[in-house]
Protein backbone atom coordinates (compact mmCIF):
# COMPACT_ATOMS: atom_id res chain seq x y z
CA UNK A 1 0.00 0.00 0.00
CA UNK A 2 1.30 3.44 -0.93
CA UNK A 3 0.61 5.67 2.10
CA UNK A 4 1.17 8.85 0.10
CA UNK A 5 -1.48 7.78 -2.39
CA UNK A 6 -3.95 7.12 0.45
CA UNK A 7 -3.26 10.52 2.04
CA UNK A 8 -3.59 12.31 -1.29
CA UNK A 9 -6.78 10.35 -1.94
CA UNK A 10 -8.49 12.25 0.87
CA UNK A 11 -7.93 15.44 -1.15
CA UNK A 12 -10.15 14.04 -3.92
CA UNK A 13 -13.24 13.28 -1.81
CA UNK A 14 -15.53 15.77 -3.55
CA UNK A 15 -18.56 14.11 -2.00
CA UNK A 16 -17.72 15.83 1.30
CA UNK A 17 -17.48 19.35 -0.15
CA UNK A 18 -20.96 20.49 0.84
CA UNK A 19 -20.83 19.31 4.48
CA UNK A 20 -17.20 20.45 4.76
CA UNK A 21 -18.10 23.95 3.60
CA UNK A 22 -21.09 24.03 5.92
CA UNK A 23 -18.98 23.10 8.94
CA UNK A 24 -16.35 25.70 8.04
CA UNK A 25 -18.96 28.43 7.57
CA UNK A 26 -20.67 27.63 10.86
CA UNK A 27 -17.42 27.53 12.82
CA UNK A 28 -16.21 30.75 11.19
CA UNK A 29 -19.50 32.49 12.05
CA UNK A 30 -19.41 31.36 15.69
CA UNK A 31 -15.77 32.32 16.17
CA UNK A 32 -16.22 35.76 14.64
CA UNK A 33 -19.37 36.38 16.67
CA UNK A 34 -17.50 35.51 19.86
CA UNK A 35 -14.39 37.39 18.67
CA UNK A 36 -12.19 34.39 19.41
CA UNK A 37 -11.14 33.40 15.90
CA UNK A 38 -7.70 35.01 15.85
CA UNK A 39 -6.89 34.02 19.44
CA UNK A 40 -7.86 30.37 18.92
CA UNK A 41 -5.99 30.23 15.62
CA UNK A 42 -2.81 31.59 17.21
CA UNK A 43 -2.63 35.09 15.75
CA UNK A 44 -0.86 36.28 18.89
CA UNK A 45 1.81 33.57 18.48
CA UNK A 46 2.26 33.75 14.73
CA UNK A 47 1.16 30.21 13.88
CA UNK A 48 -1.66 27.77 14.63
CA UNK A 49 -2.04 26.44 18.18
CA UNK A 50 -3.67 23.10 17.35
CA UNK A 51 -0.41 21.34 16.40
CA UNK A 52 1.14 22.50 19.68
CA UNK A 53 -1.68 21.37 21.93
CA UNK A 54 -2.46 18.08 20.23
CA UNK A 55 0.86 16.64 21.40
CA UNK A 56 -0.41 16.67 25.00
CA UNK A 57 -3.10 13.98 24.62
CA UNK A 58 -0.98 12.13 22.07
CA UNK A 59 1.98 12.04 24.42
CA UNK A 60 -0.18 10.85 27.29
CA UNK A 61 -1.65 8.05 25.18
CA UNK A 62 1.70 6.89 23.80
CA UNK A 63 3.14 6.88 27.32
CA UNK A 64 0.13 4.93 28.59
CA UNK A 65 1.08 2.13 26.22
CA UNK A 66 4.61 2.07 27.63
CA UNK A 67 3.14 1.76 31.13
CA UNK A 68 0.78 -0.98 29.95
CA UNK A 69 3.64 -3.07 28.64
CA UNK A 70 6.33 -2.96 31.25
CA UNK A 71 7.74 0.47 32.04
CA UNK A 72 5.41 1.17 34.96
CA UNK A 73 2.07 0.27 36.42
CA UNK A 74 -1.22 -0.30 34.61
CA UNK A 75 -2.86 2.17 37.01
CA UNK A 76 -0.52 4.88 35.71
CA UNK A 77 -1.51 3.90 32.17
CA UNK A 78 -5.17 4.38 33.09
CA UNK A 79 -4.42 7.81 34.58
CA UNK A 80 -2.52 8.82 31.46
CA UNK A 81 -5.47 7.79 29.29
CA UNK A 82 -7.73 9.94 31.48
CA UNK A 83 -5.31 12.86 31.20
CA UNK A 84 -5.26 12.49 27.42
CA UNK A 85 -9.05 12.47 27.32
CA UNK A 86 -9.24 15.55 29.55
CA UNK A 87 -6.87 17.51 27.31
CA UNK A 88 -8.58 16.53 24.07
CA UNK A 89 -11.47 19.05 24.01
CA UNK A 90 -9.20 22.12 23.86
CA UNK A 91 -7.14 20.50 21.09
CA UNK A 92 -10.34 19.77 19.17
CA UNK A 93 -11.57 23.34 19.61
CA UNK A 94 -8.31 24.71 18.23
CA UNK A 95 -8.50 22.25 15.32
CA UNK A 96 -12.00 23.50 14.48
CA UNK A 97 -10.77 27.09 14.57
CA UNK A 98 -8.05 26.20 12.06
CA UNK A 99 -10.52 24.17 9.96
CA UNK A 100 -12.66 27.26 9.39
CA UNK A 101 -9.88 28.86 7.36
CA UNK A 102 -8.88 25.88 5.19
CA UNK A 103 -9.36 25.81 1.42
CA UNK A 104 -11.59 23.24 -0.26
CA UNK A 105 -8.97 20.49 -0.74
CA UNK A 106 -7.66 20.96 2.79
CA UNK A 107 -11.21 20.76 4.21
CA UNK A 108 -11.64 17.39 2.50
CA UNK A 109 -8.60 16.04 4.33
CA UNK A 110 -9.74 17.71 7.55
CA UNK A 111 -13.11 16.03 7.27
CA UNK A 112 -11.35 12.64 7.29
CA UNK A 113 -8.78 13.70 9.91
CA UNK A 114 -11.43 14.68 12.47
CA UNK A 115 -13.46 11.42 12.43
CA UNK A 116 -10.29 9.33 12.68
CA UNK A 117 -9.32 11.22 15.81
CA UNK A 118 -12.88 11.13 17.14
CA UNK A 119 -12.82 7.34 16.76
CA UNK A 120 -9.55 7.30 18.70
CA UNK A 121 -11.11 9.35 21.51
CA UNK A 122 -14.09 6.97 21.61
CA UNK A 123 -11.73 3.99 21.77
CA UNK A 124 -9.59 5.55 24.52
CA UNK A 125 -12.79 6.26 26.45
CA UNK A 126 -13.79 2.61 26.00
CA UNK A 127 -10.33 1.52 27.13
CA UNK A 128 -10.56 3.68 30.23
CA UNK A 129 -14.00 2.29 31.04
CA UNK A 130 -12.95 -1.31 30.32
CA UNK A 131 -10.17 -0.93 32.84
CA UNK A 132 -12.66 0.16 35.50
CA UNK A 133 -11.22 -0.53 38.91
CA UNK A 134 -8.98 -3.22 37.48
CA UNK A 135 -6.30 -1.30 35.61
CA UNK A 136 -4.82 -4.62 34.46
CA UNK A 137 -7.69 -5.24 32.04
CA UNK A 138 -6.50 -7.06 28.94
CA UNK A 139 -9.48 -5.71 27.00
CA UNK A 140 -8.52 -2.17 28.01
CA UNK A 141 -4.99 -2.69 26.74
CA UNK A 142 -6.17 -4.11 23.41
CA UNK A 143 -8.67 -1.28 22.95
CA UNK A 144 -5.84 1.21 23.62
CA UNK A 145 -3.79 -0.34 20.83
CA UNK A 146 -6.75 0.06 18.47
CA UNK A 147 -7.12 3.66 19.63
CA UNK A 148 -3.43 4.32 18.94
CA UNK A 149 -3.93 2.95 15.44
CA UNK A 150 -6.86 5.31 14.85
CA UNK A 151 -5.04 8.34 16.25
CA UNK A 152 -2.00 7.46 14.14
CA UNK A 153 -4.15 7.52 11.01
CA UNK A 154 -5.64 10.83 12.11
CA UNK A 155 -2.17 12.17 12.83
CA UNK A 156 -0.93 11.12 9.42
CA UNK A 157 -3.79 13.07 7.86
CA UNK A 158 -3.02 16.06 10.11
CA UNK A 159 0.60 15.90 9.05
CA UNK A 160 -0.51 15.76 5.42
CA UNK A 161 -2.63 18.87 5.99
CA UNK A 162 0.31 20.75 7.44
CA UNK A 163 3.32 19.53 5.51
CA UNK A 164 1.96 18.47 2.13
CA UNK A 165 -0.89 20.97 1.86
CA UNK A 166 0.61 23.83 3.86
CA UNK A 167 -2.43 24.39 6.07
CA UNK A 168 -1.72 27.26 8.44
CA UNK A 169 1.80 27.84 7.15
CA UNK A 170 1.16 31.33 5.75
CA UNK A 171 -0.22 32.83 8.97
CA UNK A 172 0.68 36.19 10.46
CA UNK A 173 4.14 36.65 9.05
CA UNK A 174 6.01 39.44 10.82
CA UNK A 175 8.90 41.50 9.43
CA UNK A 176 12.36 40.32 10.48
CA UNK A 177 13.13 43.60 12.26
CA UNK A 178 10.35 43.23 14.85
Short mmCIF file of the C-alpha atoms (twelve columns), coordinates in Angstrom:
data_MODEL
# 
_entry.id   MODEL 
# 
loop_
_atom_site.group_PDB 
_atom_site.id 
_atom_site.type_symbol 
_atom_site.label_atom_id 
_atom_site.label_alt_id 
_atom_site.label_comp_id 
_atom_site.label_asym_id 
_atom_site.label_seq_id 
_atom_site.Cartn_x 
_atom_site.Cartn_y 
_atom_site.Cartn_z 
_atom_site.pdbx_PDB_model_num 
ATOM 1   C CA . UNK A 1   0.000   0.000  0.000  1 
ATOM 2   C CA . UNK A 2   1.304   3.437  -0.925 1 
ATOM 3   C CA . UNK A 3   0.614   5.669  2.098  1 
ATOM 4   C CA . UNK A 4   1.170   8.850  0.100  1 
ATOM 5   C CA . UNK A 5   -1.482  7.776  -2.386 1 
ATOM 6   C CA . UNK A 6   -3.951  7.125  0.450  1 
ATOM 7   C CA . UNK A 7   -3.263  10.516 2.041  1 
ATOM 8   C CA . UNK A 8   -3.589  12.309 -1.293 1 
ATOM 9   C CA . UNK A 9   -6.777  10.354 -1.943 1 
ATOM 10  C CA . UNK A 10  -8.486  12.248 0.871  1 
ATOM 11  C CA . UNK A 11  -7.932  15.438 -1.146 1 
ATOM 12  C CA . UNK A 12  -10.152 14.039 -3.920 1 
ATOM 13  C CA . UNK A 13  -13.244 13.284 -1.815 1 
ATOM 14  C CA . UNK A 14  -15.531 15.766 -3.553 1 
ATOM 15  C CA . UNK A 15  -18.562 14.112 -1.997 1 
ATOM 16  C CA . UNK A 16  -17.722 15.834 1.299  1 
ATOM 17  C CA . UNK A 17  -17.475 19.350 -0.147 1 
ATOM 18  C CA . UNK A 18  -20.955 20.492 0.836  1 
ATOM 19  C CA . UNK A 19  -20.834 19.310 4.479  1 
ATOM 20  C CA . UNK A 20  -17.203 20.446 4.757  1 
ATOM 21  C CA . UNK A 21  -18.104 23.951 3.597  1 
ATOM 22  C CA . UNK A 22  -21.095 24.025 5.921  1 
ATOM 23  C CA . UNK A 23  -18.980 23.101 8.939  1 
ATOM 24  C CA . UNK A 24  -16.348 25.702 8.037  1 
ATOM 25  C CA . UNK A 25  -18.960 28.435 7.567  1 
ATOM 26  C CA . UNK A 26  -20.674 27.628 10.860 1 
ATOM 27  C CA . UNK A 27  -17.424 27.528 12.821 1 
ATOM 28  C CA . UNK A 28  -16.206 30.753 11.195 1 
ATOM 29  C CA . UNK A 29  -19.498 32.493 12.050 1 
ATOM 30  C CA . UNK A 30  -19.406 31.363 15.691 1 
ATOM 31  C CA . UNK A 31  -15.767 32.316 16.169 1 
ATOM 32  C CA . UNK A 32  -16.225 35.764 14.639 1 
ATOM 33  C CA . UNK A 33  -19.368 36.379 16.670 1 
ATOM 34  C CA . UNK A 34  -17.500 35.510 19.863 1 
ATOM 35  C CA . UNK A 35  -14.391 37.386 18.667 1 
ATOM 36  C CA . UNK A 36  -12.188 34.390 19.414 1 
ATOM 37  C CA . UNK A 37  -11.141 33.397 15.898 1 
ATOM 38  C CA . UNK A 38  -7.697  35.010 15.853 1 
ATOM 39  C CA . UNK A 39  -6.888  34.022 19.435 1 
ATOM 40  C CA . UNK A 40  -7.857  30.369 18.919 1 
ATOM 41  C CA . UNK A 41  -5.992  30.227 15.616 1 
ATOM 42  C CA . UNK A 42  -2.810  31.591 17.208 1 
ATOM 43  C CA . UNK A 43  -2.627  35.094 15.751 1 
ATOM 44  C CA . UNK A 44  -0.858  36.275 18.893 1 
ATOM 45  C CA . UNK A 45  1.808   33.574 18.481 1 
ATOM 46  C CA . UNK A 46  2.264   33.752 14.731 1 
ATOM 47  C CA . UNK A 47  1.160   30.210 13.880 1 
ATOM 48  C CA . UNK A 48  -1.661  27.766 14.633 1 
ATOM 49  C CA . UNK A 49  -2.042  26.436 18.176 1 
ATOM 50  C CA . UNK A 50  -3.673  23.101 17.349 1 
ATOM 51  C CA . UNK A 51  -0.409  21.336 16.402 1 
ATOM 52  C CA . UNK A 52  1.143   22.499 19.678 1 
ATOM 53  C CA . UNK A 53  -1.679  21.372 21.931 1 
ATOM 54  C CA . UNK A 54  -2.465  18.077 20.232 1 
ATOM 55  C CA . UNK A 55  0.855   16.643 21.402 1 
ATOM 56  C CA . UNK A 56  -0.406  16.666 25.003 1 
ATOM 57  C CA . UNK A 57  -3.102  13.976 24.618 1 
ATOM 58  C CA . UNK A 58  -0.979  12.126 22.067 1 
ATOM 59  C CA . UNK A 59  1.980   12.035 24.424 1 
ATOM 60  C CA . UNK A 60  -0.184  10.849 27.288 1 
ATOM 61  C CA . UNK A 61  -1.653  8.049  25.181 1 
ATOM 62  C CA . UNK A 62  1.698   6.887  23.802 1 
ATOM 63  C CA . UNK A 63  3.144   6.876  27.319 1 
ATOM 64  C CA . UNK A 64  0.135   4.934  28.590 1 
ATOM 65  C CA . UNK A 65  1.082   2.131  26.219 1 
ATOM 66  C CA . UNK A 66  4.611   2.068  27.633 1 
ATOM 67  C CA . UNK A 67  3.138   1.762  31.128 1 
ATOM 68  C CA . UNK A 68  0.777   -0.979 29.949 1 
ATOM 69  C CA . UNK A 69  3.637   -3.070 28.638 1 
ATOM 70  C CA . UNK A 70  6.329   -2.961 31.251 1 
ATOM 71  C CA . UNK A 71  7.741   0.466  32.045 1 
ATOM 72  C CA . UNK A 72  5.407   1.169  34.955 1 
ATOM 73  C CA . UNK A 73  2.070   0.274  36.418 1 
ATOM 74  C CA . UNK A 74  -1.221  -0.301 34.611 1 
ATOM 75  C CA . UNK A 75  -2.855  2.174  37.012 1 
ATOM 76  C CA . UNK A 76  -0.525  4.876  35.709 1 
ATOM 77  C CA . UNK A 77  -1.509  3.898  32.172 1 
ATOM 78  C CA . UNK A 78  -5.175  4.383  33.091 1 
ATOM 79  C CA . UNK A 79  -4.420  7.809  34.579 1 
ATOM 80  C CA . UNK A 80  -2.522  8.821  31.455 1 
ATOM 81  C CA . UNK A 81  -5.470  7.788  29.289 1 
ATOM 82  C CA . UNK A 82  -7.728  9.938  31.480 1 
ATOM 83  C CA . UNK A 83  -5.313  12.864 31.197 1 
ATOM 84  C CA . UNK A 84  -5.260  12.492 27.415 1 
ATOM 85  C CA . UNK A 85  -9.053  12.469 27.324 1 
ATOM 86  C CA . UNK A 86  -9.239  15.546 29.553 1 
ATOM 87  C CA . UNK A 87  -6.872  17.511 27.312 1 
ATOM 88  C CA . UNK A 88  -8.578  16.530 24.069 1 
ATOM 89  C CA . UNK A 89  -11.471 19.053 24.010 1 
ATOM 90  C CA . UNK A 90  -9.203  22.124 23.861 1 
ATOM 91  C CA . UNK A 91  -7.143  20.495 21.093 1 
ATOM 92  C CA . UNK A 92  -10.342 19.769 19.166 1 
ATOM 93  C CA . UNK A 93  -11.570 23.340 19.606 1 
ATOM 94  C CA . UNK A 94  -8.306  24.713 18.231 1 
ATOM 95  C CA . UNK A 95  -8.500  22.255 15.322 1 
ATOM 96  C CA . UNK A 96  -11.998 23.495 14.479 1 
ATOM 97  C CA . UNK A 97  -10.767 27.087 14.573 1 
ATOM 98  C CA . UNK A 98  -8.052  26.195 12.056 1 
ATOM 99  C CA . UNK A 99  -10.519 24.173 9.958  1 
ATOM 100 C CA . UNK A 100 -12.660 27.257 9.392  1 
ATOM 101 C CA . UNK A 101 -9.877  28.856 7.364  1 
ATOM 102 C CA . UNK A 102 -8.878  25.878 5.186  1 
ATOM 103 C CA . UNK A 103 -9.363  25.813 1.424  1 
ATOM 104 C CA . UNK A 104 -11.593 23.242 -0.265 1 
ATOM 105 C CA . UNK A 105 -8.967  20.493 -0.739 1 
ATOM 106 C CA . UNK A 106 -7.665  20.955 2.795  1 
ATOM 107 C CA . UNK A 107 -11.206 20.761 4.212  1 
ATOM 108 C CA . UNK A 108 -11.639 17.387 2.498  1 
ATOM 109 C CA . UNK A 109 -8.597  16.036 4.328  1 
ATOM 110 C CA . UNK A 110 -9.742  17.706 7.546  1 
ATOM 111 C CA . UNK A 111 -13.110 16.027 7.267  1 
ATOM 112 C CA . UNK A 112 -11.347 12.638 7.285  1 
ATOM 113 C CA . UNK A 113 -8.777  13.698 9.911  1 
ATOM 114 C CA . UNK A 114 -11.432 14.678 12.470 1 
ATOM 115 C CA . UNK A 115 -13.465 11.421 12.432 1 
ATOM 116 C CA . UNK A 116 -10.287 9.326  12.681 1 
ATOM 117 C CA . UNK A 117 -9.324  11.220 15.808 1 
ATOM 118 C CA . UNK A 118 -12.881 11.134 17.138 1 
ATOM 119 C CA . UNK A 119 -12.818 7.342  16.759 1 
ATOM 120 C CA . UNK A 120 -9.546  7.295  18.698 1 
ATOM 121 C CA . UNK A 121 -11.112 9.347  21.508 1 
ATOM 122 C CA . UNK A 122 -14.089 6.974  21.613 1 
ATOM 123 C CA . UNK A 123 -11.731 3.994  21.769 1 
ATOM 124 C CA . UNK A 124 -9.589  5.545  24.518 1 
ATOM 125 C CA . UNK A 125 -12.787 6.256  26.449 1 
ATOM 126 C CA . UNK A 126 -13.794 2.612  25.998 1 
ATOM 127 C CA . UNK A 127 -10.327 1.520  27.133 1 
ATOM 128 C CA . UNK A 128 -10.558 3.679  30.232 1 
ATOM 129 C CA . UNK A 129 -13.998 2.285  31.045 1 
ATOM 130 C CA . UNK A 130 -12.954 -1.312 30.320 1 
ATOM 131 C CA . UNK A 131 -10.171 -0.926 32.841 1 
ATOM 132 C CA . UNK A 132 -12.655 0.161  35.504 1 
ATOM 133 C CA . UNK A 133 -11.223 -0.530 38.905 1 
ATOM 134 C CA . UNK A 134 -8.981  -3.223 37.477 1 
ATOM 135 C CA . UNK A 135 -6.300  -1.305 35.607 1 
ATOM 136 C CA . UNK A 136 -4.816  -4.620 34.464 1 
ATOM 137 C CA . UNK A 137 -7.689  -5.237 32.045 1 
ATOM 138 C CA . UNK A 138 -6.500  -7.058 28.937 1 
ATOM 139 C CA . UNK A 139 -9.480  -5.713 27.000 1 
ATOM 140 C CA . UNK A 140 -8.523  -2.165 28.007 1 
ATOM 141 C CA . UNK A 141 -4.992  -2.695 26.738 1 
ATOM 142 C CA . UNK A 142 -6.170  -4.113 23.414 1 
ATOM 143 C CA . UNK A 143 -8.667  -1.279 22.948 1 
ATOM 144 C CA . UNK A 144 -5.837  1.214  23.622 1 
ATOM 145 C CA . UNK A 145 -3.787  -0.335 20.833 1 
ATOM 146 C CA . UNK A 146 -6.750  0.056  18.472 1 
ATOM 147 C CA . UNK A 147 -7.116  3.661  19.632 1 
ATOM 148 C CA . UNK A 148 -3.434  4.322  18.941 1 
ATOM 149 C CA . UNK A 149 -3.929  2.952  15.443 1 
ATOM 150 C CA . UNK A 150 -6.857  5.307  14.848 1 
ATOM 151 C CA . UNK A 151 -5.042  8.336  16.253 1 
ATOM 152 C CA . UNK A 152 -2.003  7.464  14.136 1 
ATOM 153 C CA . UNK A 153 -4.153  7.515  11.006 1 
ATOM 154 C CA . UNK A 154 -5.642  10.828 12.109 1 
ATOM 155 C CA . UNK A 155 -2.167  12.168 12.829 1 
ATOM 156 C CA . UNK A 156 -0.929  11.121 9.418  1 
ATOM 157 C CA . UNK A 157 -3.789  13.067 7.863  1 
ATOM 158 C CA . UNK A 158 -3.022  16.056 10.107 1 
ATOM 159 C CA . UNK A 159 0.604   15.900 9.049  1 
ATOM 160 C CA . UNK A 160 -0.506  15.763 5.424  1 
ATOM 161 C CA . UNK A 161 -2.629  18.873 5.990  1 
ATOM 162 C CA . UNK A 162 0.315   20.747 7.445  1 
ATOM 163 C CA . UNK A 163 3.315   19.534 5.513  1 
ATOM 164 C CA . UNK A 164 1.957   18.470 2.126  1 
ATOM 165 C CA . UNK A 165 -0.890  20.970 1.865  1 
ATOM 166 C CA . UNK A 166 0.609   23.834 3.862  1 
ATOM 167 C CA . UNK A 167 -2.434  24.389 6.069  1 
ATOM 168 C CA . UNK A 168 -1.724  27.258 8.443  1 
ATOM 169 C CA . UNK A 169 1.797   27.839 7.151  1 
ATOM 170 C CA . UNK A 170 1.158   31.333 5.753  1 
ATOM 171 C CA . UNK A 171 -0.221  32.828 8.969  1 
ATOM 172 C CA . UNK A 172 0.680   36.194 10.461 1 
ATOM 173 C CA . UNK A 173 4.144   36.653 9.046  1 
ATOM 174 C CA . UNK A 174 6.014   39.436 10.818 1 
ATOM 175 C CA . UNK A 175 8.897   41.499 9.431  1 
ATOM 176 C CA . UNK A 176 12.362  40.324 10.482 1 
ATOM 177 C CA . UNK A 177 13.132  43.601 12.261 1 
ATOM 178 C CA . UNK A 178 10.346  43.234 14.847 1 
# 
